[in-house]
Amino acid sequence: MITIYGVTPTRSFRPIWALEELGLEYQVRPVDLRKRMEDAEFIAINPAGFLPAMRDGEVTMVDSVAMLEYIAARYDRGFVLAPRADDAAFPLYQQFLHLGESGLSAYLNIVVASRFLAPEGEKENFGTRAAERMFFSRLALVSRRLAQAPMMAGDKFTAADISVIYALGMAERLGLADKFGPEIADYRKRMEARPAFKRAMERWQPKQG
């Protein structure tokens, strides 16, 4: 049984969505962000203490994009999450799979740290403004891609869309969505209409009470 550690607002959503797309059984193990360094089971997997983490038998992983690649390589026999390596769409799939983190979500980490952890006078500092600019400069690559095709790798949904959509949701939670173009809003609407996305959201954000 695959176990995903960490729930909202962490990147655990990426592997959860991927597992839902494939219809695989898995369990979500919540981790209290405030007490995560005291969670012995979780820290045994990731001593650095960041989320998410994943256990699959003897396999443990701590990077959400690497988890997407692992799940696709090990369990996706129908090429649902990733095109074949000899497919013309494969380079685009790889590029946007990684851009979703390295070019989008990673810059938003700086914004999160500044807004929620920095002293009051430093919440809107130079680093935060620079990170937002870099996020939007790279988001232009997504907009340009959507002018060419409905999804990141072409006409077919892939894990690259999972990677990018998570980053867009993260930006919205930071109040940046009002700067998105209409093509981004339409893309999000289409991806969020997927049944697997909705099921993943229910697992990632369980209802209270």
KEGUBA-832061 format. One line per 10 residues: number of its first residue (from 1); for each residue x, y negated, z of N, C-alpha, C. Coordinates in nm, 4 decimals, decimal comma, always signed. Each point is the difference from the previous one (the first is absolute). Layout:
% residues N
NUM) X Y Z X Y Z X Y Z; ...
***
This chain:
% residues 209
1) +0,0842 +0,1197 +0,0000 -0,0842 -0,1197 +0,0000 +0,0882 -0,1253 +0,0000; -0,0251 -0,0893 -0,0928 +0,0722 -0,1268 -0,0064 -0,0555 -0,0939 +0,1071; +0,0893 -0,0648 +0,0708 -0,0393 -0,0970 +0,1013 +0,0575 -0,1355 -0,0358; -0,0861 -0,1011 -0,0047 +0,0432 -0,1378 -0,0224 -0,0102 -0,0745 +0,1322; +0,1103 -0,0581 +0,0442 +0,0048 -0,0774 +0,1233 -0,0187 -0,1482 -0,0317; -0,0931 -0,0633 +0,0740 -0,0192 -0,1436 -0,0175 -0,1259 -0,0333 -0,0766; -0,0760 -0,0916 +0,0509 -0,1227 -0,0439 -0,0674 +0,0094 -0,1493 -0,0282; -0,1150 -0,0622 -0,0288 -0,0011 -0,1419 -0,0358 +0,0751 -0,0843 +0,1028; +0,0778 -0,0994 -0,0427 +0,0161 -0,0542 -0,1356 +0,1263 +0,0501 -0,0700; +0,0463 +0,1184 +0,0308 +0,1284 +0,0451 -0,0533 -0,0104 +0,0599 -0,1400
11) +0,1160 +0,0287 -0,0557 +0,0103 +0,0583 -0,1335 -0,0434 +0,1468 -0,0035; -0,0501 +0,0508 +0,1090 -0,0546 +0,1360 +0,0005 -0,1136 +0,0132 -0,1011; -0,0606 -0,1134 -0,0391 -0,1077 +0,0065 -0,0977 +0,0468 +0,0605 -0,1313; +0,1235 -0,0251 -0,0387 +0,0483 +0,0521 -0,1290 -0,0051 +0,1526 -0,0065; +0,0654 +0,0729 +0,0907 -0,0092 +0,1465 -0,0104 -0,1407 +0,0527 +0,0259; -0,0774 -0,0665 +0,0877 -0,1373 +0,0449 +0,0242 -0,0816 -0,0068 -0,1287; +0,0122 -0,1097 -0,0730 -0,0728 -0,0133 -0,1269 +0,0463 +0,1067 -0,0990; +0,1289 +0,0221 -0,0085 +0,0517 +0,1018 -0,0928 -0,0556 +0,1379 +0,0332; -0,0040 +0,0339 +0,1268 -0,0518 +0,1311 +0,0410 -0,1482 +0,0119 -0,0319; -0,0736 -0,1091 +0,0149 -0,1418 +0,0023 -0,0352 -0,0203 +0,0175 -0,1504
21) +0,0853 -0,0622 -0,0805 -0,0105 +0,0162 -0,1459 +0,0190 +0,1457 -0,0404; +0,0847 +0,0718 +0,0725 +0,0277 +0,1397 -0,0331 -0,0936 +0,0966 +0,0716; -0,0806 -0,0500 +0,0918 -0,0913 +0,0877 +0,0726 +0,0707 +0,0946 +0,0947; +0,1148 -0,0415 +0,0533 +0,0772 +0,0857 +0,0901 -0,0450 -0,0192 +0,1441; +0,0135 +0,1052 +0,0787 -0,0297 -0,0096 +0,1421 +0,1173 -0,0682 +0,0715; -0,0324 -0,0833 +0,0957 +0,1022 -0,0685 +0,0781 -0,0645 -0,0519 +0,1267; +0,0809 -0,0451 +0,0927 -0,0517 -0,0633 +0,1202 +0,0725 -0,1311 +0,0229; -0,0710 -0,0935 +0,0607 +0,0577 -0,1297 +0,0341 +0,0255 -0,0022 +0,1500; +0,1219 -0,0275 +0,0370 +0,0388 -0,0080 +0,1414 +0,0224 -0,1476 +0,0350; -0,0944 -0,0622 +0,0710 +0,0158 -0,1420 +0,0344 +0,1247 -0,0241 +0,0853
31) +0,0608 -0,1147 -0,0212 +0,1147 -0,0434 +0,0790 -0,0298 -0,1412 +0,0493; +0,0099 -0,0212 +0,1288 -0,0204 -0,1318 +0,0581 +0,1223 -0,0860 -0,0319; -0,0183 -0,1035 -0,0815 +0,1126 -0,0834 -0,0413 +0,0730 -0,0614 +0,1188; -0,0737 -0,0314 +0,1050 +0,0612 -0,0656 +0,1161 +0,0809 +0,0968 +0,0842; -0,0335 +0,1299 -0,0066 +0,0665 +0,0985 +0,0842 +0,0700 +0,1082 -0,0824; +0,0257 -0,0296 -0,1262 +0,0517 +0,1033 -0,0887 +0,1363 +0,0549 +0,0434; +0,0824 -0,0828 +0,0632 +0,1325 +0,0471 +0,0409 -0,0084 +0,0945 +0,1196; -0,1193 +0,0092 +0,0621 -0,0224 +0,0918 +0,1107 -0,0687 +0,1287 -0,0469; -0,0314 +0,0065 -0,1275 -0,0708 +0,1150 -0,0576 +0,1041 +0,1034 -0,0428; +0,0262 +0,0974 +0,0851 +0,1091 +0,0943 -0,0229 -0,0160 +0,0785 -0,1303
41) -0,1209 +0,0422 -0,0304 -0,0233 +0,0772 -0,1223 +0,0329 -0,0829 -0,1234; -0,0455 -0,1247 +0,0002 +0,0269 -0,0880 -0,1132 +0,1480 -0,0364 -0,0098; +0,0625 -0,0351 +0,1116 +0,1399 -0,0411 -0,0011 +0,0914 +0,1158 -0,0393; -0,0434 +0,1222 +0,0246 +0,0797 +0,1157 -0,0430 +0,0105 +0,0058 -0,1519; -0,1025 -0,0523 -0,0683 +0,0016 -0,0040 -0,1464 +0,0736 -0,1237 -0,0497; -0,0287 -0,1142 +0,0605 +0,0629 -0,1246 -0,0435 +0,0514 -0,0796 +0,1199; +0,1249 +0,0223 +0,0384 +0,0568 -0,0721 +0,1150 +0,0031 -0,1512 -0,0189; -0,0071 -0,0473 -0,1260 +0,0001 -0,1442 -0,0244 -0,1328 -0,0639 +0,0403; -0,1053 +0,0800 +0,0078 -0,1260 -0,0486 +0,0542 -0,0933 -0,0713 -0,0951; +0,0310 -0,0053 -0,1304 -0,0933 -0,0658 -0,0917 -0,0962 +0,1021 -0,0596
51) -0,1116 -0,0507 -0,0515 -0,1049 +0,0844 -0,0548 -0,0139 -0,0223 -0,1500; -0,0476 +0,1027 -0,0721 -0,0505 +0,1282 +0,0483 +0,1112 +0,1030 +0,0147; -0,0426 +0,1184 +0,0413 +0,0859 +0,1175 -0,0020 -0,0866 +0,1160 -0,0470; +0,0637 +0,1021 -0,0530 -0,0745 +0,1149 -0,0495 +0,0726 +0,1281 +0,0365; -0,0769 +0,1004 +0,0393 +0,0546 +0,1331 +0,0215 -0,0757 +0,0975 -0,0888; +0,0749 +0,0824 -0,0709 -0,0573 +0,1067 -0,0827 +0,0824 +0,1251 +0,0255; -0,0428 +0,0796 +0,0963 +0,0817 +0,1139 +0,0388 +0,1306 -0,0468 +0,0609; +0,1103 +0,0402 -0,0606 +0,1321 -0,0403 +0,0483 +0,0460 -0,1317 -0,0619; -0,0779 -0,0532 -0,0921 +0,0358 -0,1240 -0,0682 -0,0523 -0,1192 +0,0795; +0,0862 -0,0986 +0,0233 -0,0433 -0,1257 +0,0603 +0,0478 -0,1147 -0,0878
61) -0,0834 -0,1035 -0,0134 +0,0329 -0,1150 -0,0829 -0,0498 -0,1267 +0,0672; +0,0656 -0,1146 -0,0324 -0,0350 -0,1250 +0,0672 -0,0113 -0,1182 -0,0961; -0,0060 +0,0238 -0,1281 -0,0145 -0,1079 -0,0983 -0,1238 +0,0288 -0,0835; -0,0916 -0,0966 -0,0080 -0,1291 +0,0270 -0,0639 +0,0107 +0,0282 -0,1491; +0,0890 -0,0683 -0,0706 +0,0148 +0,0250 -0,1440 +0,0672 +0,1354 -0,0229; +0,0967 +0,0342 +0,0832 +0,0608 +0,1329 -0,0096 -0,1045 +0,1081 +0,0260; -0,0919 -0,0260 +0,0914 -0,1078 +0,0953 +0,0260 -0,0859 +0,0195 -0,1242; -0,0312 -0,1098 -0,0703 -0,0777 +0,0118 -0,1233 +0,0717 +0,0886 -0,1013; +0,1300 -0,0207 -0,0149 +0,0774 +0,0805 -0,0951 +0,0037 +0,1461 +0,0426; +0,0165 +0,0235 +0,1295 +0,0044 +0,1371 +0,0523 -0,1330 +0,0711 -0,0225
71) -0,1097 -0,0667 +0,0360 -0,1313 +0,0618 -0,0156 -0,0275 +0,0326 -0,1467; +0,0351 -0,0930 -0,0886 -0,0222 +0,0243 -0,1435 +0,0851 +0,1159 -0,0497; +0,1282 +0,0035 +0,0388 +0,0908 +0,1041 -0,0494 -0,0358 +0,1375 +0,0549; -0,0438 +0,0052 +0,1249 -0,0232 +0,1299 +0,0631 -0,1409 +0,0542 -0,0206; -0,0995 -0,0878 -0,0067 -0,1381 +0,0470 +0,0031 -0,0844 -0,0373 -0,1216; +0,0465 -0,0894 -0,0829 -0,0828 -0,0502 -0,1100 +0,0240 +0,0809 -0,1264; -0,0681 +0,1107 -0,0118 +0,0190 +0,0876 -0,1166 -0,0714 -0,0527 -0,1244; -0,0956 -0,0903 +0,0194 -0,0755 -0,0502 -0,1136 +0,0445 -0,1366 -0,0474; +0,1139 -0,0488 +0,0506 +0,0529 -0,1322 -0,0375 -0,1033 -0,1100 +0,0228; -0,0643 +0,0056 +0,1159 -0,0966 -0,1025 +0,0385 +0,0714 -0,1263 +0,0463
81) +0,1055 +0,0165 +0,0802 +0,0690 -0,1130 +0,0612 +0,1179 -0,0523 -0,0801; +0,0561 +0,0845 -0,0843 +0,1199 -0,0401 -0,0742 +0,0001 +0,0652 -0,1375; +0,0381 -0,0744 -0,1035 +0,0114 +0,0606 -0,1325 +0,1217 +0,0916 -0,0068; +0,0030 +0,0839 -0,0985 +0,1181 +0,0849 -0,0216 +0,1208 -0,0874 -0,0305; +0,1172 +0,0512 +0,0295 +0,1224 -0,0786 -0,0214 +0,0227 -0,0319 -0,1470; -0,0524 +0,0816 -0,0907 +0,0173 -0,0262 -0,1430 -0,1154 -0,0811 -0,0589; -0,0935 -0,0442 +0,0853 -0,1115 -0,0836 -0,0428 +0,0502 -0,1426 -0,0200; -0,0470 -0,0677 -0,1023 +0,0418 -0,1378 -0,0261 -0,0373 -0,0939 +0,1142; -0,1006 +0,0391 +0,0797 -0,0439 -0,0841 +0,1121 +0,0889 +0,0153 +0,1229; +0,0890 +0,0986 +0,0016 +0,0762 +0,0295 +0,1213 +0,0873 -0,1161 +0,0482
91) +0,0730 -0,0695 -0,0881 +0,0811 -0,1135 +0,0492 -0,0840 -0,1098 +0,0642; -0,1168 -0,0297 -0,0584 -0,0875 -0,1011 +0,0599 -0,0525 +0,0467 +0,1347; -0,0362 +0,1269 +0,0079 -0,0437 +0,0576 +0,1272 +0,1075 -0,0197 +0,1061; +0,1230 +0,0356 -0,0311 +0,1080 -0,0136 +0,0977 +0,0224 -0,1461 +0,0383; -0,0004 -0,0873 -0,0991 +0,0266 -0,1406 +0,0282 -0,1019 -0,0583 +0,0969; -0,1293 +0,0220 -0,0254 -0,1015 -0,0615 +0,0852 -0,0217 +0,0767 +0,1294; +0,0311 +0,1290 +0,0014 -0,0018 +0,0751 +0,1252 +0,0932 -0,0661 +0,1010; +0,1210 -0,0347 -0,0452 +0,0994 -0,0588 +0,0899 -0,0190 -0,1508 +0,0160; -0,0491 -0,0664 -0,1039 -0,0244 -0,1434 +0,0113 -0,1042 -0,0298 +0,1080; -0,0967 +0,0902 +0,0154 -0,1026 -0,0195 +0,1014 +0,0581 -0,0182 +0,1393
101) +0,1145 +0,0596 +0,0249 +0,0669 -0,0188 +0,1287 +0,1146 -0,0994 -0,0100; +0,0990 +0,0305 -0,0840 +0,1217 -0,0823 -0,0020 -0,0234 -0,1413 -0,0499; -0,0980 -0,0188 -0,0895 -0,0232 -0,1325 -0,0562 -0,1206 -0,0719 +0,0565; -0,0849 +0,0715 +0,0765 -0,1216 -0,0616 +0,0515 -0,0097 +0,0137 +0,1520; -0,0269 +0,1197 +0,0493 -0,0195 +0,0178 +0,1444 +0,1215 -0,0413 +0,0824; +0,1186 +0,0269 -0,0503 +0,1204 -0,0298 +0,0782 +0,0114 -0,1489 +0,0306; -0,0337 -0,0853 -0,0954 +0,0055 -0,1443 +0,0250 -0,1070 -0,0425 +0,1001; -0,1131 +0,0695 -0,0022 -0,1057 -0,0341 +0,0933 +0,0373 +0,0346 +0,1438; +0,0938 +0,0924 +0,0184 +0,0477 +0,0301 +0,1353 +0,0550 -0,1253 +0,0674; +0,0667 -0,0834 -0,0781 +0,0578 -0,1233 +0,0542 -0,1115 -0,0937 +0,0450
111) -0,1062 -0,0065 -0,0801 -0,1138 -0,0849 +0,0347 -0,0667 +0,0509 +0,1279; -0,0175 +0,1310 +0,0103 -0,0603 +0,0594 +0,1198 +0,0822 -0,0342 +0,1240; +0,1317 +0,0211 -0,0102 +0,0871 -0,0259 +0,1155 -0,0061 -0,1456 +0,0429; -0,0005 -0,0897 -0,0962 -0,0021 -0,1426 +0,0330 -0,1334 -0,0425 +0,0611; -0,1085 +0,0448 -0,0597 -0,1317 -0,0457 +0,0461 -0,0419 +0,0587 +0,1338; +0,0437 +0,1241 +0,0262 -0,0486 +0,0667 +0,1204 +0,1041 +0,0132 +0,1107; +0,1270 -0,0147 -0,0326 +0,1038 +0,0213 +0,1004 +0,0865 -0,1223 +0,0273; +0,0064 -0,0927 -0,0956 +0,0877 -0,1166 +0,0166 -0,0578 -0,0995 +0,1003; +0,0862 -0,0788 +0,0643 -0,0486 -0,1086 +0,0862 -0,0885 -0,0945 -0,0803; -0,0861 -0,0705 +0,0678 -0,1012 -0,0829 -0,0656 +0,0588 -0,0929 -0,1058
121) +0,1111 -0,0637 +0,0304 +0,0572 -0,0959 -0,0935 +0,0691 +0,0605 -0,1189; +0,0114 +0,1336 -0,0042 +0,0722 +0,0665 -0,1093 -0,0894 +0,0902 -0,0845; -0,1297 -0,0063 +0,0218 -0,0900 +0,0912 -0,0718 -0,0082 -0,0304 -0,1492; +0,0173 -0,1253 -0,0375 -0,0014 -0,0373 -0,1416 +0,1387 -0,0523 -0,0368; +0,0989 +0,0862 +0,0144 +0,1385 -0,0419 -0,0221 +0,0429 +0,0206 -0,1456; +0,1253 -0,0350 -0,0265 +0,0525 +0,0119 -0,1362 -0,0078 +0,1445 -0,0505; +0,0343 +0,0952 +0,0868 -0,0020 +0,1407 -0,0410 -0,1380 +0,0472 -0,0401; -0,1004 -0,0416 +0,0750 -0,1375 +0,0372 -0,0319 -0,0419 -0,0550 -0,1354; +0,0295 -0,1262 -0,0231 -0,0386 -0,0627 -0,1277 +0,0746 +0,0646 -0,1167; +0,1290 +0,0311 +0,0215 +0,0775 +0,0652 -0,1059 -0,0541 +0,1393 -0,0292
131) -0,0374 +0,0733 +0,1045 -0,0534 +0,1354 -0,0181 -0,1307 -0,0032 -0,0781; -0,0862 -0,0968 +0,0305 -0,1257 -0,0129 -0,0746 +0,0278 -0,0300 -0,1472; +0,0952 -0,0886 -0,0269 +0,0331 -0,0321 -0,1397 +0,0516 +0,1228 -0,0736; +0,0844 +0,0786 +0,0657 +0,0543 +0,1197 -0,0649 -0,1090 +0,1038 -0,0225; -0,0924 +0,0115 +0,0951 -0,1125 +0,0920 -0,0185 -0,0794 -0,0375 -0,1248; -0,0340 -0,1284 -0,0137 -0,0828 -0,0414 -0,1140 +0,0766 +0,0039 -0,1321; +0,1305 -0,0212 +0,0047 +0,0763 +0,0097 -0,1247 -0,0010 +0,1437 -0,0524; +0,0051 +0,0959 +0,0908 -0,0027 +0,1401 -0,0414 -0,1407 +0,0484 -0,0289; -0,0981 -0,0627 +0,0639 -0,1392 +0,0328 -0,0309 -0,0327 -0,0353 -0,1445; +0,0742 -0,0946 -0,0574 -0,0209 -0,0350 -0,1406 +0,0248 +0,1199 -0,0911
141) +0,0873 +0,0914 +0,0420 +0,0243 +0,1221 -0,0782 -0,1243 +0,0876 -0,0019; -0,0703 +0,0043 +0,1124 -0,1246 +0,0765 +0,0072 -0,1056 -0,0636 -0,0901; -0,0115 -0,1323 +0,0057 -0,0976 -0,0696 -0,0846 +0,0290 +0,0229 -0,1481; +0,1263 -0,0077 -0,0358 +0,0364 +0,0227 -0,1398 -0,0325 +0,1429 -0,0422; +0,0227 +0,0951 +0,0903 -0,0305 +0,1394 -0,0319 -0,1503 +0,0182 -0,0204; -0,0799 -0,0660 +0,0825 -0,1453 +0,0134 -0,0118 -0,0542 -0,0649 -0,1261; +0,0763 -0,0892 -0,0603 -0,0394 -0,0569 -0,1294 +0,0229 +0,1005 -0,1119; +0,0796 +0,1036 +0,0293 +0,0348 +0,1004 -0,1006 -0,0747 +0,1319 +0,0185; -0,0366 +0,0307 +0,1239 -0,0625 +0,1289 +0,0309 -0,0827 -0,0134 +0,1276; -0,0966 +0,0892 +0,0223 -0,0861 -0,0125 +0,1182 +0,0661 +0,0405 +0,1311
151) +0,1096 +0,0770 -0,0100 +0,0682 +0,0453 +0,1201 +0,1507 -0,0090 -0,0203; +0,0754 +0,0218 +0,1045 +0,1438 -0,0260 -0,0054 +0,0738 +0,0874 -0,1013; -0,0412 +0,1251 -0,0136 +0,0694 +0,0891 -0,0931 -0,0733 +0,0140 -0,1331; -0,1069 -0,0753 -0,0174 -0,0730 +0,0077 -0,1264 -0,1486 +0,0185 +0,0230; -0,0589 +0,0956 -0,0703 -0,1439 +0,0242 +0,0100 -0,0355 +0,0946 +0,1134; +0,1008 +0,0623 +0,0610 -0,0243 +0,1037 +0,0995 +0,0464 -0,0450 +0,1384; -0,0831 +0,0236 +0,0996 +0,0348 -0,0280 +0,1391 +0,1210 +0,0826 +0,0432; +0,0889 -0,0602 +0,0771 +0,1150 +0,0707 +0,0557 +0,0291 -0,0516 +0,1403; +0,0980 +0,0603 +0,0635 +0,0432 -0,0456 +0,1321 +0,0591 -0,1404 -0,0045; +0,0394 -0,0465 -0,1176 +0,0471 -0,1385 -0,0120 -0,1115 -0,0968 +0,0371
161) -0,1233 +0,0350 -0,0329 -0,1131 -0,0840 +0,0370 -0,0215 +0,0019 +0,1513; +0,0199 +0,1145 +0,0621 -0,0099 +0,0083 +0,1459 +0,1011 -0,0934 +0,0645; +0,1219 +0,0039 -0,0501 +0,1072 -0,0828 +0,0559 -0,0308 -0,1476 -0,0134; -0,0426 -0,0416 -0,1173 -0,0269 -0,1422 -0,0258 -0,1252 -0,0472 +0,0733; -0,1056 +0,0800 -0,0013 -0,1253 -0,0416 +0,0640 +0,0195 -0,0196 +0,1496; +0,0803 +0,0840 +0,0639 +0,0260 -0,0215 +0,1427 +0,0635 -0,1368 +0,0216; +0,0967 -0,0356 -0,0844 +0,0672 -0,1294 +0,0141 -0,0984 -0,1149 -0,0175; -0,0927 +0,0131 -0,0934 -0,0990 -0,1056 -0,0215 -0,0929 -0,0136 +0,1198; -0,0362 +0,1125 +0,0604 -0,0819 -0,0052 +0,1202 +0,0737 -0,0637 +0,1163; +0,1279 +0,0275 +0,0092 +0,0833 -0,0609 +0,1042 +0,0035 -0,1517 -0,0178
171) +0,0144 -0,0441 -0,1250 +0,0007 -0,1434 -0,0288 -0,1332 -0,0639 +0,0370; -0,1093 +0,0707 -0,0262 -0,1311 -0,0544 +0,0358 -0,0109 -0,0169 +0,1508; +0,0480 +0,0976 +0,0761 -0,0074 -0,0101 +0,1457 +0,0834 -0,1163 +0,0525; +0,0942 -0,0463 -0,0798 +0,0825 -0,1145 +0,0376 -0,0564 -0,1312 -0,0541; -0,1166 +0,0068 -0,0629 -0,0643 -0,1208 -0,0485 +0,0524 -0,0509 -0,1323; +0,0600 +0,0880 -0,0802 +0,0603 -0,0441 -0,1259 -0,0849 +0,0326 -0,1223; -0,1116 +0,0676 +0,0179 -0,0784 +0,0466 -0,1145 -0,0626 -0,1137 -0,0793; -0,0151 -0,1186 +0,0606 -0,0602 -0,1103 -0,0746 +0,0904 -0,0487 -0,1127; +0,1251 +0,0470 +0,0001 +0,0932 -0,0361 -0,1066 +0,0078 +0,1071 -0,1091; -0,0760 +0,1086 +0,0143 -0,0018 +0,1052 -0,1017 -0,0760 -0,0488 -0,1232
181) +0,0424 +0,0439 -0,1161 -0,0741 -0,0278 -0,1216 -0,1173 +0,0954 -0,0152; -0,0929 -0,0279 -0,0920 -0,1175 +0,0858 -0,0183 +0,0353 +0,1425 -0,0419; +0,1109 +0,0165 -0,0702 +0,0395 +0,1348 -0,0412 +0,0376 +0,0858 +0,1197; +0,0592 -0,0626 +0,1027 +0,0353 +0,0730 +0,1215 -0,1263 +0,0384 +0,0765; -0,0930 -0,0935 +0,0109 -0,1255 +0,0273 +0,0698 -0,0772 +0,1132 -0,0682; -0,0038 -0,0004 -0,1331 -0,0700 +0,1053 -0,0738 +0,0683 +0,1350 +0,0191; +0,1316 -0,0003 -0,0036 +0,0778 +0,1231 +0,0198 -0,0292 +0,0592 +0,1379; +0,0035 -0,0835 +0,1022 -0,0280 +0,0483 +0,1347 -0,1409 +0,0579 +0,0091; -0,0955 -0,0679 -0,0592 -0,1383 +0,0465 +0,0053 -0,0136 +0,1374 -0,0630; +0,0653 +0,0195 -0,1138 -0,0080 +0,1300 -0,0687 +0,0668 +0,1103 +0,0805
191) +0,1168 -0,0278 +0,0565 +0,0721 +0,1025 +0,0755 -0,0721 +0,0330 +0,1309; -0,0564 -0,1019 +0,0641 -0,0682 +0,0204 +0,1269 -0,1345 +0,0682 -0,0164; -0,0484 +0,0118 -0,1250 -0,1244 +0,0715 -0,0274 +0,0231 +0,1505 -0,0107; +0,1235 +0,0430 -0,0026 +0,0297 +0,1421 -0,0116 -0,0474 +0,0728 +0,1258; -0,0669 +0,1135 -0,0154 -0,0465 +0,0752 +0,1182 +0,1128 +0,0340 +0,0970; +0,1168 +0,0356 -0,0523 +0,1117 +0,0353 +0,0880 +0,0476 -0,1198 +0,0805; -0,0048 -0,1191 -0,0595 +0,0361 -0,1215 +0,0736 -0,0952 -0,0192 +0,1181; -0,1297 +0,0165 -0,0244 -0,0990 -0,0203 +0,1055 +0,0178 +0,1017 +0,1120; +0,0272 +0,1254 -0,0365 +0,0216 +0,1014 +0,1033 +0,1264 -0,0307 +0,0807; +0,1035 -0,0458 -0,0702 +0,1245 -0,0347 +0,0683 -0,0208 -0,1155 +0,0972
201) -0,0804 -0,0979 -0,0392 -0,0280 -0,1124 +0,0884 -0,0707 +0,0458 +0,1267; -0,0887 +0,0964 -0,0132 -0,0715 +0,0511 +0,1170 +0,0948 +0,0715 +0,0957; +0,0999 +0,0696 -0,0553 +0,0979 +0,0674 +0,0861 +0,0990 -0,0991 +0,0589; +0,0323 -0,1029 -0,0752 +0,0998 -0,0995 +0,0412 -0,0575 -0,0994 +0,0992; -0,1266 -0,0334 -0,0168 -0,0682 -0,0946 +0,0879 -0,1236 +0,0661 +0,0586; +0,0191 +0,0944 +0,0912 -0,1165 +0,0728 +0,0554 -0,0963 -0,0951 +0,0694; -0,1294 +0,0307 -0,0140 -0,1021 -0,0825 +0,0637 +0,0083 +0,0141 +0,1513; -0,0243 -0,1076 +0,0683 +0,0043 +0,0001 +0,1454 -0,1393 +0,0298 +0,0567; -0,0037 +0,0756 +0,1090 -0,1266 +0,0252 +0,0684 -0,0816 +0,1103 -0,0636
***
